[in-house]
Amino acid sequence: MLRLMRTPPPDFSDLAERQHQIVSRGQLLAAGFDDMYLYRQTRRGLWQRTLPATYALVTGTLTDEQRRIAAVLYAGAEAQLTGLAALAWYGFRQSPRTDAVHLVVPHHARRRSAGYAVISRALALDSRARATPLYPVCSPARAVVDAARDLRQLRPVRALVAEAIQRGYADLASLDEEIRRARRSRTALVRKAFSEVMQGTRSAPEAELRECLAESAVLAEIHWNPRLIGADGSSLPSPDGYLPDAAVALEVDSQEYHFSPADWARTLDRHNELSRHGILVLHFTPAQIRRDPHRVRRTVTDAYESRRGYGATSRIRVQPQLGVRAS
């Protein structure tokens, strides 16, 4: 039996501090503690066993970082943080909250999921994973796809894909590569969200507006986030949607997805500039689109029918946009 120690050596104290007071059984044994001491500390409520063979040297609720460290210590040195846990680490605003910590390990690893540590095996780990002092974190593109594969509704998947692109966490090529890597394994939702982005949709509310208007038998093709060129060759503000044969622009107004309160003046300037060129601008909030899609569709349809063939259409050109081919 190892020597019983009640005062940890300095190097172990430094290790525990670096790891936010989360340590593995192996690290405790290497520091000179024995299993009976671990048992007594947890039974007395001085420590807590967070996962198999993983301990917190503190009491109370663990922080997100402590949970991530504990999960990686349990999963092994080759484990990479991915999914919603990785997106939370990156600071995604639209990432759903979860108590689970998702990790990916090599296919040969024998470790299984336990408690809040959710472990997946992969033939290849993420070569673009970001190294941190305590654990590697999968690239945002890999984490988005892994998270989307565990979600069951399209709306949060749309939000994750849109945020990844809008805030520069990932580009279209890297997302496309990760979707192809995952093949057809639970990727239907992320493929649909990615396809919407490829076709010009920039946010989840825009995608919902697109879905809402797709049911109309009256509306012609809608250009999403188009580049508009005025009669003099100047570039006009790009609306969220545009019906060229009626000169009707569609805007989804959402502080959450598009602007902070300080940008309100800029939004008005965009509206006024489009109006100056004879374009009718219709504004909708995400709440309106979700609560009453029939009214939104009727509003757009009525405006379209009343302005079809409007004279401004001949003076505004829609410039085609090139992009990555959708998966």
FENHU-V818587 format. One record per residue. N is the residue number from 1. RES is the residue in three letters. PSI is psi in degrees with one decimal (999 if undefined). OMEGA is omega as a letter, one per 30 degrees, with the letter a starting at -180 (NA if undefined). Layout:
# FENHU-V818587
n: <N/N>
res: <RES/RES>
psi: <PSI/PSI>
omega: <OMEGA/OMEGA>
This chain:
# FENHU-V818587
n: <1/2/3/4/5/6/7/8/9/10/11/12/13/14/15/16/17/18/19/20/21/22/23/24/25/26/27/28/29/30/31/32/33/34/35/36/37/38/39/40/41/42/43/44/45/46/47/48/49/50/51/52/53/54/55/56/57/58/59/60/61/62/63/64/65/66/67/68/69/70/71/72/73/74/75/76/77/78/79/80/81/82/83/84/85/86/87/88/89/90/91/92/93/94/95/96/97/98/99/100/101/102/103/104/105/106/107/108/109/110/111/112/113/114/115/116/117/118/119/120/121/122/123/124/125/126/127/128/129/130/131/132/133/134/135/136/137/138/139/140/141/142/143/144/145/146/147/148/149/150/151/152/153/154/155/156/157/158/159/160/161/162/163/164/165/166/167/168/169/170/171/172/173/174/175/176/177/178/179/180/181/182/183/184/185/186/187/188/189/190/191/192/193/194/195/196/197/198/199/200/201/202/203/204/205/206/207/208/209/210/211/212/213/214/215/216/217/218/219/220/221/222/223/224/225/226/227/228/229/230/231/232/233/234/235/236/237/238/239/240/241/242/243/244/245/246/247/248/249/250/251/252/253/254/255/256/257/258/259/260/261/262/263/264/265/266/267/268/269/270/271/272/273/274/275/276/277/278/279/280/281/282/283/284/285/286/287/288/289/290/291/292/293/294/295/296/297/298/299/300/301/302/303/304/305/306/307/308/309/310/311/312/313/314/315/316/317/318/319/320/321/322/323/324/325/326/327>
res: <MET/LEU/ARG/LEU/MET/ARG/THR/PRO/PRO/PRO/ASP/PHE/SER/ASP/LEU/ALA/GLU/ARG/GLN/HIS/GLN/ILE/VAL/SER/ARG/GLY/GLN/LEU/LEU/ALA/ALA/GLY/PHE/ASP/ASP/MET/TYR/LEU/TYR/ARG/GLN/THR/ARG/ARG/GLY/LEU/TRP/GLN/ARG/THR/LEU/PRO/ALA/THR/TYR/ALA/LEU/VAL/THR/GLY/THR/LEU/THR/ASP/GLU/GLN/ARG/ARG/ILE/ALA/ALA/VAL/LEU/TYR/ALA/GLY/ALA/GLU/ALA/GLN/LEU/THR/GLY/LEU/ALA/ALA/LEU/ALA/TRP/TYR/GLY/PHE/ARG/GLN/SER/PRO/ARG/THR/ASP/ALA/VAL/HIS/LEU/VAL/VAL/PRO/HIS/HIS/ALA/ARG/ARG/ARG/SER/ALA/GLY/TYR/ALA/VAL/ILE/SER/ARG/ALA/LEU/ALA/LEU/ASP/SER/ARG/ALA/ARG/ALA/THR/PRO/LEU/TYR/PRO/VAL/CYS/SER/PRO/ALA/ARG/ALA/VAL/VAL/ASP/ALA/ALA/ARG/ASP/LEU/ARG/GLN/LEU/ARG/PRO/VAL/ARG/ALA/LEU/VAL/ALA/GLU/ALA/ILE/GLN/ARG/GLY/TYR/ALA/ASP/LEU/ALA/SER/LEU/ASP/GLU/GLU/ILE/ARG/ARG/ALA/ARG/ARG/SER/ARG/THR/ALA/LEU/VAL/ARG/LYS/ALA/PHE/SER/GLU/VAL/MET/GLN/GLY/THR/ARG/SER/ALA/PRO/GLU/ALA/GLU/LEU/ARG/GLU/CYS/LEU/ALA/GLU/SER/ALA/VAL/LEU/ALA/GLU/ILE/HIS/TRP/ASN/PRO/ARG/LEU/ILE/GLY/ALA/ASP/GLY/SER/SER/LEU/PRO/SER/PRO/ASP/GLY/TYR/LEU/PRO/ASP/ALA/ALA/VAL/ALA/LEU/GLU/VAL/ASP/SER/GLN/GLU/TYR/HIS/PHE/SER/PRO/ALA/ASP/TRP/ALA/ARG/THR/LEU/ASP/ARG/HIS/ASN/GLU/LEU/SER/ARG/HIS/GLY/ILE/LEU/VAL/LEU/HIS/PHE/THR/PRO/ALA/GLN/ILE/ARG/ARG/ASP/PRO/HIS/ARG/VAL/ARG/ARG/THR/VAL/THR/ASP/ALA/TYR/GLU/SER/ARG/ARG/GLY/TYR/GLY/ALA/THR/SER/ARG/ILE/ARG/VAL/GLN/PRO/GLN/LEU/GLY/VAL/ARG/ALA/SER>
psi: <140.6/157.0/132.6/125.9/130.4/-19.1/112.7/148.8/157.7/-40.1/-33.4/-38.6/-40.0/-42.4/-46.7/-37.9/-42.9/-34.1/19.7/36.9/23.6/124.5/159.2/162.4/-40.6/-40.7/-36.6/-43.4/-39.7/-26.9/-5.2/0.5/156.0/169.8/-33.4/-39.3/-40.2/-42.4/-45.7/-40.7/-40.6/-37.9/-35.3/-7.7/14.7/-33.0/172.4/141.2/112.2/-39.3/168.5/127.8/26.9/132.9/148.8/127.1/20.9/163.7/173.1/-177.6/133.4/148.2/167.8/-40.4/-40.5/-38.7/-39.7/-43.5/-44.7/-42.3/-40.9/-39.4/-37.9/-42.4/-27.8/165.1/-26.0/-4.6/143.5/136.0/133.5/-173.3/-151.3/-32.7/-40.4/-40.1/-37.3/-38.9/-39.9/-22.0/25.6/130.7/-29.1/7.5/124.4/145.8/143.4/149.6/-15.1/146.7/109.4/129.2/148.3/135.5/162.3/152.9/-28.5/-11.6/144.7/-6.1/136.8/164.3/144.3/134.8/-129.4/-1.9/109.9/116.6/131.1/144.5/146.8/144.3/-29.8/130.2/171.7/113.8/-16.2/15.2/144.5/128.2/132.0/167.8/-24.3/-24.2/154.7/145.5/125.9/151.9/154.1/-39.4/-45.8/-42.3/-39.0/-46.8/-42.9/-40.0/-43.8/-32.2/-20.1/-6.2/153.1/-3.0/147.4/-35.4/-51.9/-30.4/-43.8/-43.9/-40.3/-45.9/-44.4/-43.0/-38.7/-41.0/-47.9/-42.0/6.8/18.4/-35.2/157.5/173.2/-39.8/-42.3/-37.6/-43.1/-41.4/-42.4/-35.7/-40.8/-36.7/-40.9/-15.1/-133.8/13.2/96.9/39.5/11.3/-43.8/-44.0/-30.6/-41.0/-45.2/-40.7/-40.2/-38.3/-40.6/-42.2/-30.9/8.1/-0.7/130.6/-12.9/165.8/-45.0/-35.6/-40.7/-37.7/-36.2/-41.6/-43.9/-40.1/-45.6/-18.3/-20.8/-6.2/133.5/-1.3/-41.1/139.6/-169.4/135.1/129.3/126.0/126.6/52.0/161.2/116.7/136.3/126.7/173.5/-28.1/6.0/0.1/151.9/134.3/162.1/143.7/113.0/168.6/-38.2/154.6/130.9/101.5/-33.6/1.8/-1.6/48.9/125.4/145.7/132.9/133.1/110.7/110.6/119.4/-36.6/-37.9/-24.8/-36.8/158.0/167.1/-29.5/-17.1/4.1/-40.3/-38.4/-35.9/-42.3/-39.3/-41.6/-45.5/-48.4/-37.2/-41.7/-41.3/-35.0/-26.7/15.8/14.7/132.3/124.9/121.7/131.2/136.9/147.1/157.8/-37.0/-41.2/-41.9/-37.6/-37.3/-37.5/66.0/-30.1/-41.4/-40.3/-46.3/-40.2/-39.7/-46.8/-42.3/-44.5/-43.6/-39.8/-47.0/-33.8/-20.1/3.4/131.9/9.9/143.9/-27.7/-20.7/-31.5/-15.3/-8.5/127.5/145.1/117.2/124.9/145.8/141.1/145.6/-177.7/139.6/134.0/150.9/999>
omega: <a/a/l/a/l/l/a/l/a/a/l/l/l/l/a/l/l/a/l/l/l/a/l/l/l/l/l/l/l/l/l/l/l/a/l/l/l/a/a/a/l/l/l/a/l/l/l/l/a/l/l/l/l/a/l/a/l/l/l/a/l/l/l/a/l/l/l/l/a/a/a/l/l/a/l/a/a/a/l/l/a/l/a/l/l/l/l/l/l/l/l/a/a/a/l/l/l/l/a/l/a/l/l/a/l/a/a/a/a/a/l/l/l/l/a/l/a/a/l/l/a/l/l/l/a/l/l/l/a/l/l/a/a/a/l/a/l/l/l/a/l/a/l/a/l/l/a/a/l/l/a/a/a/a/l/l/l/a/a/a/a/a/l/a/a/a/l/l/a/l/a/a/a/l/l/l/a/l/l/l/a/l/a/a/l/a/a/a/a/l/l/l/l/l/l/l/l/a/l/l/a/a/l/l/l/l/l/l/l/l/l/a/l/a/a/l/a/a/l/a/l/l/a/a/a/l/a/a/l/a/a/l/a/l/l/l/a/l/l/l/a/l/a/a/l/a/l/l/a/l/l/a/a/l/a/a/a/a/l/a/a/a/a/l/l/l/l/l/l/l/a/a/l/l/a/l/l/a/l/a/l/a/l/l/l/a/l/a/a/a/a/a/l/l/l/a/l/l/a/a/l/l/a/a/a/a/a/a/a/a/a/a/a/a/a/l/l/a/a/l/l/l/l/l/a/l/NA>
